[in-house]
Structures are given as C-alpha cells and as structure tokens.
Amino acid sequence: MNEMYDMSIVTHSYSVLAVLGVILVNFLMIKKATNLQKYKRTHTLFNPIGSTFLGALIFTGVIMMAAKHLDFTIENIIMIVFSIVLIILEVKRSLKLKYLNKQNEFTEYKLFAYKLLALETFLTISISIWMWL
C-alpha cells in the first residue's frame, strides 16, 4: 500500500508540473496566434492533451485519498474545489472561443484568455506552494 501511495505522490507532483506546462503552452499559443480559424483548430487539437493532464492530476489525488482511507482533510477539500475551478475556467475559455466568429473579436478574446490563464497559473502555484510547505 505504501508503494502505491509513494508512486501516486510522485505522479501527482509530475501532473502538477504538466498542468503548469499546459497553461504555459496555452499562453504561448494565444500570444503567437494571429488567425482565429488556425487558433481554433490548434486549440481543438491541444485541448484534449491539457484535459488528460488535468485528469491525471485529479486521478492521482483520488488514489492518494483512497490510500489514506478517504480521510477528508481541509487540504483535500480545497484541492477538490481547486480541481472543479480549473475545469470550469477551461470550459469557460473553450465555450467563449467556440462561439467566436469574427477576427476583430479575437483580440478581446485574447485578453479574456490571458486573465483566465493567469488566474489558473496563480491558483496552481499557490496551492502547490501551500502543499509543499
């Protein structure tokens, strides 16, 4: 049981780094994007990768909670809420992009996406620092 718990901690830590990497790649993709249709296509291809890393993060957290016999501490509850918030922010960003049709609205979307990605980065780093302390 301890081996599974230790392995899930390592995988969980790498998943956090992967989620931060996905946020950084999303930020860079938005920064470099000039054409709305090309960006939509790229986002459609890249979004499942980000969702996979977020799913790995949540799954390893669930494994660790199960290994601890579902001990709900305040840290675990906050991480569950954090996961839900990340999912909601990504859905909001994807939905706004889905209904975006005009190139001139793309700059407005970029500002919106920058704010959401900055919030995701801040939340991920702050909860990571809190858990490592």
C-alpha positions as CSV (number, residue, x, y, z in Angstrom):
1,M,0.0,0.0,0.0
2,N,2.9,2.4,0.8
3,E,4.4,1.8,-2.6
4,M,1.2,2.8,-4.4
5,Y,0.9,5.9,-2.2
6,D,4.5,6.9,-2.8
7,M,4.1,6.4,-6.6
8,S,0.9,8.4,-6.6
9,I,2.6,11.3,-4.8
10,V,5.4,11.3,-7.4
11,T,2.9,11.1,-10.3
12,H,0.7,13.8,-8.7
13,S,3.7,16.1,-8.5
14,Y,4.6,15.5,-12.1
15,S,0.9,16.0,-13.1
16,V,1.0,19.5,-11.4
17,L,4.1,20.4,-13.4
18,A,2.4,19.1,-16.6
19,V,-0.7,21.2,-15.9
20,L,1.5,24.2,-15.4
21,G,3.3,23.3,-18.7
22,V,-0.1,23.1,-20.4
23,I,-1.1,26.5,-19.1
24,L,2.2,28.0,-20.3
25,V,1.8,26.4,-23.8
26,N,-1.8,27.7,-24.0
27,F,-0.5,31.2,-23.1
28,L,2.2,31.0,-25.8
29,M,-0.3,29.7,-28.3
30,I,-2.6,32.7,-27.7
31,K,0.3,35.1,-27.8
32,K,1.5,33.8,-31.2
33,A,-1.9,33.4,-32.7
34,T,-2.9,35.9,-35.4
35,N,-5.6,34.0,-37.3
36,L,-8.7,33.0,-35.5
37,Q,-9.5,29.9,-37.5
38,K,-6.0,28.5,-37.2
39,Y,-6.0,29.1,-33.4
40,K,-9.4,27.4,-33.1
41,R,-8.1,24.3,-34.9
42,T,-4.9,24.2,-32.8
43,H,-6.9,24.7,-29.6
44,T,-9.2,21.8,-30.7
45,L,-6.2,19.5,-31.1
46,F,-4.4,20.7,-28.0
47,N,-7.3,20.9,-25.5
48,P,-7.6,17.1,-25.0
49,I,-3.9,17.0,-24.0
50,G,-4.5,19.5,-21.3
51,S,-7.6,17.7,-20.2
52,T,-5.6,14.5,-20.0
53,F,-3.0,16.1,-17.7
54,L,-5.7,17.6,-15.5
55,G,-7.4,14.2,-15.4
56,A,-4.2,12.6,-14.3
57,L,-3.8,15.2,-11.6
58,I,-7.3,14.6,-10.3
59,F,-7.0,10.8,-10.6
60,T,-3.7,10.6,-8.7
61,G,-5.3,12.8,-6.0
62,V,-8.2,10.3,-5.7
63,I,-5.7,7.4,-5.4
64,M,-3.9,9.2,-2.6
65,M,-7.2,9.8,-0.8
66,A,-8.2,6.2,-1.2
67,A,-4.8,5.1,0.1
68,K,-5.4,7.3,3.1
69,H,-8.8,5.6,3.6
70,L,-10.8,8.7,2.3
71,D,-9.5,10.9,5.1
72,F,-11.1,14.3,4.2
73,T,-8.9,17.0,5.5
74,I,-9.2,20.7,4.7
75,E,-6.3,20.4,2.3
76,N,-8.1,17.6,0.3
77,I,-11.4,19.6,0.2
78,I,-9.5,22.7,-1.1
79,M,-7.8,20.6,-3.8
80,I,-11.2,19.2,-4.9
81,V,-12.6,22.7,-5.1
82,F,-9.4,23.8,-7.0
83,S,-9.9,21.0,-9.5
84,I,-13.5,22.0,-10.1
85,V,-12.5,25.6,-10.5
86,L,-9.8,24.7,-13.1
87,I,-12.3,22.6,-15.1
88,I,-14.9,25.5,-15.0
89,L,-12.3,28.0,-16.1
90,E,-11.2,25.9,-19.0
91,V,-14.8,25.3,-20.1
92,K,-15.5,29.0,-20.0
93,R,-12.4,29.7,-22.1
94,S,-13.3,27.0,-24.6
95,L,-17.0,28.0,-24.9
96,K,-16.1,31.6,-25.5
97,L,-13.7,30.5,-28.3
98,K,-16.3,28.2,-29.8
99,Y,-18.8,31.0,-30.3
100,L,-16.2,33.5,-31.6
101,N,-16.7,34.2,-35.3
102,K,-15.1,37.5,-36.1
103,Q,-11.4,38.2,-36.3
104,N,-11.8,41.6,-34.6
105,E,-13.3,39.9,-31.6
106,F,-10.2,37.7,-31.3
107,T,-8.2,40.4,-29.6
108,E,-11.0,40.8,-27.0
109,Y,-10.9,37.0,-26.5
110,K,-7.1,37.1,-26.1
111,L,-7.4,39.5,-23.1
112,F,-10.1,37.2,-21.6
113,A,-7.9,34.1,-22.1
114,Y,-4.8,35.9,-20.6
115,K,-6.8,36.7,-17.5
116,L,-8.1,33.1,-17.1
117,L,-4.7,31.6,-17.7
118,A,-3.1,34.0,-15.3
119,L,-5.7,33.0,-12.7
120,E,-5.1,29.3,-13.4
121,T,-1.4,29.8,-13.0
122,F,-1.7,31.7,-9.8
123,L,-4.1,29.1,-8.3
124,T,-1.9,26.2,-9.3
125,I,1.3,27.7,-8.0
126,S,-0.3,29.0,-4.8
127,I,-1.9,25.6,-3.9
128,S,1.4,23.8,-4.8
129,I,3.4,26.1,-2.6
130,W,0.9,25.6,0.2
131,M,1.1,21.8,-0.1
132,W,4.9,21.7,-0.3
133,L,5.3,23.8,2.9
